[in-house]
Structures are given as C-alpha cells and as structure tokens.
Amino acid sequence: MIHAAIFDMDGLLVDSEPHWRAVEREIFGSVGLMLTDDECKKTTGMPILDVVRYWHARAPWTQEAAGGRSDEELADEMTEAVHKRIASMAEPMPGAIDALTFFARQGLPTAIASASPMSLIEVVVDRLQLRPYLTLWHSATLEARNKPAPDVYLGAARKLSVDPASCVAFEDSGAGLRSAHSAGMRTIAVPAAFEAKEPKFQIADVILSSLTEFSQDTLALLQQSEMHS
C-alpha cells in the first residue's frame, strides 16, 4: 500500500531546467567556459556545487578568470540568479498539478524532496501556488549527503512519519532516481526526452514520458511490480 507520495522538484514539478541551463551558460561563460545547452544537460539532477566542480575538473579555469570567486561562490551566484528567474518566469511541468491533486484528494501526505536549497524550494512552491497540495518540503542541503545518496528521501519520509517502503517517489533524473531507490521507495521515473532511453532509468518500477500519463492505473502497475519483486 502507498501511504505517501514524494516528488522531486526541478524538471519534474517545475520547468526549471531551461532556467538552470541559461544561468549556467552565463556564469560559466564569465570564467571563460562556453558551454552548449547539450553540455549543460549532462549535469541534470546534480546539486549545483557538484555541477561547478564537475566542469572545473574537466575544463579548469584560473582564479584570475573567475575574478577570485571560489567554486562555492560561483554556485551561490548561480543559485541566486536562478531564484530570480524562477520567481518571475517558471511554469509547472505538464501534469504536475494534476498529480499533486490526485494524492491530495486521496488524503495521502505529499512532499517535495529536492537537491535544491530550501530557499529555492519555497520560491517554486510560492510561484506555482503548491502549498494547498503539500504536507511539507525538504532539502537535501539539510542532510549529510545530497542526491544520489538516499538521505533526502529518508528525511522526508521521517518527517512524514511514514515507512520509506510505503512511499512512492517521482523523479526525472538518474541521480534522483538512485536516491529514491536506495531509500527503499517505489519509484516512478519521468525522464526528459533527451535521456529517456538511458539504462539508468531501468531501476524504476514505472517509467512515464510525462506526468500527464500518471493515473490510478499507474499505482496499480506499482502494486503489480511489488508482487513480482
């Protein structure tokens, strides 16, 4: 039985990934690293500091090029810029509000478990007017480890007072899916089209091309998966 639903946020509930990529290209460009949109997609789902470290390791820039800014300061600059874009421009992903409404009507607790900081989660919650649908929201930055470690999902389940095994988790990224799967939750992957065929999503109990495909039948598929596991 499913006793709670826990959702990733970026790229799943909110169409934030284009905003992240635009900001990444701008900030990385300021240190001399010119990334394409496709290159930015390689780090989808990573915590933003990990993104900075990923590119710094592969295409090192000098402290002079960075204007003396550390990796942490570049990450903070990106987060602040994304805050502003999302607060004024972000829209929900197709099917997101309907999926949240489904669980609210069932009387099941619903949460966000995001790699993003709490400040950004609250910007999204307010921008999309999600408060009526959510029991709580939780950030991996408040845990010892970010995704792909299971900490944020285990923390969300703990705050909801539910067994992780009785939760269904929705994720759009490989790192997030590993996080929820490692927490022992039933998982529904909703990958972006550009990476939908990648094997990293095969650990999901159910794979959807969009949240618009989610329905009561999806939960029935989860129960069938559990019976055969």
Contacts in CASP RR format, 6 or more apart in sequence:
PFRMAT RR
TARGET T0000
AUTHOR 0000-0000-0000
METHOD contacts of the structure
MODEL  1
MIHAAIFDMDGLLVDSEPHWRAVEREIFGSVGLMLTDDECKKTTGMPILD
VVRYWHARAPWTQEAAGGRSDEELADEMTEAVHKRIASMAEPMPGAIDAL
TFFARQGLPTAIASASPMSLIEVVVDRLQLRPYLTLWHSATLEARNKPAP
DVYLGAARKLSVDPASCVAFEDSGAGLRSAHSAGMRTIAVPAAFEAKEPK
FQIADVILSSLTEFSQDTLALLQQSEMHS
1 166 0 8 1.000
2 108 0 8 1.000
2 166 0 8 1.000
2 167 0 8 1.000
2 168 0 8 1.000
2 186 0 8 1.000
2 219 0 8 1.000
2 222 0 8 1.000
3 108 0 8 1.000
3 109 0 8 1.000
3 162 0 8 1.000
3 163 0 8 1.000
3 166 0 8 1.000
3 167 0 8 1.000
4 108 0 8 1.000
4 109 0 8 1.000
4 110 0 8 1.000
4 111 0 8 1.000
4 135 0 8 1.000
4 157 0 8 1.000
4 160 0 8 1.000
4 162 0 8 1.000
4 166 0 8 1.000
4 167 0 8 1.000
4 168 0 8 1.000
5 103 0 8 1.000
5 108 0 8 1.000
5 109 0 8 1.000
5 110 0 8 1.000
5 111 0 8 1.000
5 167 0 8 1.000
5 168 0 8 1.000
5 169 0 8 1.000
5 170 0 8 1.000
6 110 0 8 1.000
6 111 0 8 1.000
6 112 0 8 1.000
6 113 0 8 1.000
6 153 0 8 1.000
6 156 0 8 1.000
6 157 0 8 1.000
6 160 0 8 1.000
6 167 0 8 1.000
6 168 0 8 1.000
6 169 0 8 1.000
6 170 0 8 1.000
6 180 0 8 1.000
6 185 0 8 1.000
7 13 0 8 1.000
7 99 0 8 1.000
7 100 0 8 1.000
7 110 0 8 1.000
7 111 0 8 1.000
7 112 0 8 1.000
7 113 0 8 1.000
7 169 0 8 1.000
7 170 0 8 1.000
8 112 0 8 1.000
8 113 0 8 1.000
8 114 0 8 1.000
8 115 0 8 1.000
8 169 0 8 1.000
8 170 0 8 1.000
8 171 0 8 1.000
8 172 0 8 1.000
8 173 0 8 1.000
8 176 0 8 1.000
9 16 0 8 1.000
9 112 0 8 1.000
9 114 0 8 1.000
9 116 0 8 1.000
9 121 0 8 1.000
9 124 0 8 1.000
9 137 0 8 1.000
10 16 0 8 1.000
10 17 0 8 1.000
10 20 0 8 1.000
10 45 0 8 1.000
10 114 0 8 1.000
10 115 0 8 1.000
10 116 0 8 1.000
10 172 0 8 1.000
11 17 0 8 1.000
11 93 0 8 1.000
11 172 0 8 1.000
11 173 0 8 1.000
11 192 0 8 1.000
12 93 0 8 1.000
12 96 0 8 1.000
12 170 0 8 1.000
12 171 0 8 1.000
12 172 0 8 1.000
12 190 0 8 1.000
12 211 0 8 1.000
13 92 0 8 1.000
13 93 0 8 1.000
13 96 0 8 1.000
13 100 0 8 1.000
13 112 0 8 1.000
13 124 0 8 1.000
13 128 0 8 1.000
13 130 0 8 1.000
14 86 0 8 1.000
14 90 0 8 1.000
14 91 0 8 1.000
14 92 0 8 1.000
14 93 0 8 1.000
14 96 0 8 1.000
14 124 0 8 1.000
14 127 0 8 1.000
14 128 0 8 1.000
15 90 0 8 1.000
15 91 0 8 1.000
15 92 0 8 1.000
15 93 0 8 1.000
16 82 0 8 1.000
16 86 0 8 1.000
16 90 0 8 1.000
16 124 0 8 1.000
17 44 0 8 1.000
17 192 0 8 1.000
19 82 0 8 1.000
19 85 0 8 1.000
19 86 0 8 1.000
19 89 0 8 1.000
19 90 0 8 1.000
20 40 0 8 1.000
20 48 0 8 1.000
20 78 0 8 1.000
20 82 0 8 1.000
21 37 0 8 1.000
21 40 0 8 1.000
21 41 0 8 1.000
22 85 0 8 1.000
23 78 0 8 1.000
23 81 0 8 1.000
23 82 0 8 1.000
23 85 0 8 1.000
24 35 0 8 1.000
24 40 0 8 1.000
24 43 0 8 1.000
24 51 0 8 1.000
24 78 0 8 1.000
25 34 0 8 1.000
25 35 0 8 1.000
25 37 0 8 1.000
25 40 0 8 1.000
26 81 0 8 1.000
27 74 0 8 1.000
27 77 0 8 1.000
27 78 0 8 1.000
27 81 0 8 1.000
28 34 0 8 1.000
28 35 0 8 1.000
28 55 0 8 1.000
29 35 0 8 1.000
30 66 0 8 1.000
31 61 0 8 1.000
31 65 0 8 1.000
31 66 0 8 1.000
31 67 0 8 1.000
31 69 0 8 1.000
31 74 0 8 1.000
32 61 0 8 1.000
32 65 0 8 1.000
33 55 0 8 1.000
33 59 0 8 1.000
33 61 0 8 1.000
35 55 0 8 1.000
38 194 0 8 1.000
41 192 0 8 1.000
41 194 0 8 1.000
41 195 0 8 1.000
43 50 0 8 1.000
43 51 0 8 1.000
43 54 0 8 1.000
43 55 0 8 1.000
44 172 0 8 1.000
44 173 0 8 1.000
44 192 0 8 1.000
44 195 0 8 1.000
45 115 0 8 1.000
45 147 0 8 1.000
45 172 0 8 1.000
45 173 0 8 1.000
45 174 0 8 1.000
45 175 0 8 1.000
45 176 0 8 1.000
46 54 0 8 1.000
46 115 0 8 1.000
46 175 0 8 1.000
47 115 0 8 1.000
47 116 0 8 1.000
47 140 0 8 1.000
47 141 0 8 1.000
47 146 0 8 1.000
47 147 0 8 1.000
48 75 0 8 1.000
48 78 0 8 1.000
48 79 0 8 1.000
48 116 0 8 1.000
49 71 0 8 1.000
49 72 0 8 1.000
49 75 0 8 1.000
50 146 0 8 1.000
51 75 0 8 1.000
51 78 0 8 1.000
52 71 0 8 1.000
52 74 0 8 1.000
52 75 0 8 1.000
52 78 0 8 1.000
53 71 0 8 1.000
56 71 0 8 1.000
66 74 0 8 1.000
69 77 0 8 1.000
79 116 0 8 1.000
79 117 0 8 1.000
79 119 0 8 1.000
79 120 0 8 1.000
82 120 0 8 1.000
83 119 0 8 1.000
83 120 0 8 1.000
83 123 0 8 1.000
86 120 0 8 1.000
86 123 0 8 1.000
86 124 0 8 1.000
86 127 0 8 1.000
87 123 0 8 1.000
87 126 0 8 1.000
87 127 0 8 1.000
90 124 0 8 1.000
90 127 0 8 1.000
90 128 0 8 1.000
91 128 0 8 1.000
92 128 0 8 1.000
93 210 0 8 1.000
93 211 0 8 1.000
94 210 0 8 1.000
94 211 0 8 1.000
94 212 0 8 1.000
95 210 0 8 1.000
95 211 0 8 1.000
95 212 0 8 1.000
95 214 0 8 1.000
96 128 0 8 1.000
96 211 0 8 1.000
97 128 0 8 1.000
97 133 0 8 1.000
98 211 0 8 1.000
98 212 0 8 1.000
98 214 0 8 1.000
99 170 0 8 1.000
99 211 0 8 1.000
99 214 0 8 1.000
100 110 0 8 1.000
100 130 0 8 1.000
100 133 0 8 1.000
100 134 0 8 1.000
101 133 0 8 1.000
102 214 0 8 1.000
102 215 0 8 1.000
102 216 0 8 1.000
103 110 0 8 1.000
103 133 0 8 1.000
104 110 0 8 1.000
104 132 0 8 1.000
104 133 0 8 1.000
109 135 0 8 1.000
109 136 0 8 1.000
109 160 0 8 1.000
109 162 0 8 1.000
110 133 0 8 1.000
110 134 0 8 1.000
110 135 0 8 1.000
111 134 0 8 1.000
111 135 0 8 1.000
111 136 0 8 1.000
111 137 0 8 1.000
111 138 0 8 1.000
111 156 0 8 1.000
111 159 0 8 1.000
111 160 0 8 1.000
112 121 0 8 1.000
112 125 0 8 1.000
112 130 0 8 1.000
112 134 0 8 1.000
112 136 0 8 1.000
112 137 0 8 1.000
112 138 0 8 1.000
112 156 0 8 1.000
113 137 0 8 1.000
113 138 0 8 1.000
113 140 0 8 1.000
113 152 0 8 1.000
113 153 0 8 1.000
113 155 0 8 1.000
113 156 0 8 1.000
113 169 0 8 1.000
113 179 0 8 1.000
113 180 0 8 1.000
114 120 0 8 1.000
114 121 0 8 1.000
114 137 0 8 1.000
114 138 0 8 1.000
114 139 0 8 1.000
114 140 0 8 1.000
114 152 0 8 1.000
115 139 0 8 1.000
115 140 0 8 1.000
115 141 0 8 1.000
115 146 0 8 1.000
115 147 0 8 1.000
115 152 0 8 1.000
115 175 0 8 1.000
115 176 0 8 1.000
116 139 0 8 1.000
116 141 0 8 1.000
117 139 0 8 1.000
117 141 0 8 1.000
118 137 0 8 1.000
118 139 0 8 1.000
118 141 0 8 1.000
118 142 0 8 1.000
121 137 0 8 1.000
121 139 0 8 1.000
122 137 0 8 1.000
124 130 0 8 1.000
125 131 0 8 1.000
125 134 0 8 1.000
125 137 0 8 1.000
135 160 0 8 1.000
136 156 0 8 1.000
136 159 0 8 1.000
136 160 0 8 1.000
138 152 0 8 1.000
138 155 0 8 1.000
138 156 0 8 1.000
138 159 0 8 1.000
139 152 0 8 1.000
140 146 0 8 1.000
140 147 0 8 1.000
140 149 0 8 1.000
140 151 0 8 1.000
140 152 0 8 1.000
140 179 0 8 1.000
143 149 0 8 1.000
143 151 0 8 1.000
143 152 0 8 1.000
143 155 0 8 1.000
144 151 0 8 1.000
145 151 0 8 1.000
146 152 0 8 1.000
147 173 0 8 1.000
147 175 0 8 1.000
147 176 0 8 1.000
147 178 0 8 1.000
147 179 0 8 1.000
148 174 0 8 1.000
148 175 0 8 1.000
148 176 0 8 1.000
148 178 0 8 1.000
148 179 0 8 1.000
148 182 0 8 1.000
149 179 0 8 1.000
149 182 0 8 1.000
150 179 0 8 1.000
150 180 0 8 1.000
150 182 0 8 1.000
150 183 0 8 1.000
150 184 0 8 1.000
151 179 0 8 1.000
152 179 0 8 1.000
153 164 0 8 1.000
153 167 0 8 1.000
153 169 0 8 1.000
153 179 0 8 1.000
153 180 0 8 1.000
153 182 0 8 1.000
153 183 0 8 1.000
153 185 0 8 1.000
154 164 0 8 1.000
154 183 0 8 1.000
157 163 0 8 1.000
157 164 0 8 1.000
157 167 0 8 1.000
157 183 0 8 1.000
157 185 0 8 1.000
160 167 0 8 1.000
164 183 0 8 1.000
164 184 0 8 1.000
164 185 0 8 1.000
165 184 0 8 1.000
165 185 0 8 1.000
165 186 0 8 1.000
167 183 0 8 1.000
167 185 0 8 1.000
167 186 0 8 1.000
168 185 0 8 1.000
168 186 0 8 1.000
168 187 0 8 1.000
168 188 0 8 1.000
168 219 0 8 1.000
168 222 0 8 1.000
169 180 0 8 1.000
169 183 0 8 1.000
169 185 0 8 1.000
169 186 0 8 1.000
169 187 0 8 1.000
169 188 0 8 1.000
170 187 0 8 1.000
170 188 0 8 1.000
170 190 0 8 1.000
170 211 0 8 1.000
171 177 0 8 1.000
171 179 0 8 1.000
171 180 0 8 1.000
171 187 0 8 1.000
171 188 0 8 1.000
171 189 0 8 1.000
171 190 0 8 1.000
171 204 0 8 1.000
172 189 0 8 1.000
172 190 0 8 1.000
172 191 0 8 1.000
172 192 0 8 1.000
173 191 0 8 1.000
174 189 0 8 1.000
174 191 0 8 1.000
174 198 0 8 1.000
174 200 0 8 1.000
174 201 0 8 1.000
177 187 0 8 1.000
177 189 0 8 1.000
177 200 0 8 1.000
177 201 0 8 1.000
177 203 0 8 1.000
177 204 0 8 1.000
178 200 0 8 1.000
178 203 0 8 1.000
180 187 0 8 1.000
181 187 0 8 1.000
181 203 0 8 1.000
181 204 0 8 1.000
186 205 0 8 1.000
186 222 0 8 1.000
186 225 0 8 1.000
186 226 0 8 1.000
187 203 0 8 1.000
187 204 0 8 1.000
187 205 0 8 1.000
187 206 0 8 1.000
188 204 0 8 1.000
188 205 0 8 1.000
188 206 0 8 1.000
188 207 0 8 1.000
188 208 0 8 1.000
188 214 0 8 1.000
188 218 0 8 1.000
188 222 0 8 1.000
189 201 0 8 1.000
189 204 0 8 1.000
189 206 0 8 1.000
189 207 0 8 1.000
189 208 0 8 1.000
190 207 0 8 1.000
190 208 0 8 1.000
190 209 0 8 1.000
190 210 0 8 1.000
190 211 0 8 1.000
191 198 0 8 1.000
191 201 0 8 1.000
191 207 0 8 1.000
193 209 0 8 1.000
195 201 0 8 1.000
196 207 0 8 1.000
196 209 0 8 1.000
201 207 0 8 1.000
205 221 0 8 1.000
205 222 0 8 1.000
205 225 0 8 1.000
205 226 0 8 1.000
206 218 0 8 1.000
206 221 0 8 1.000
206 222 0 8 1.000
206 225 0 8 1.000
208 214 0 8 1.000
208 218 0 8 1.000
END
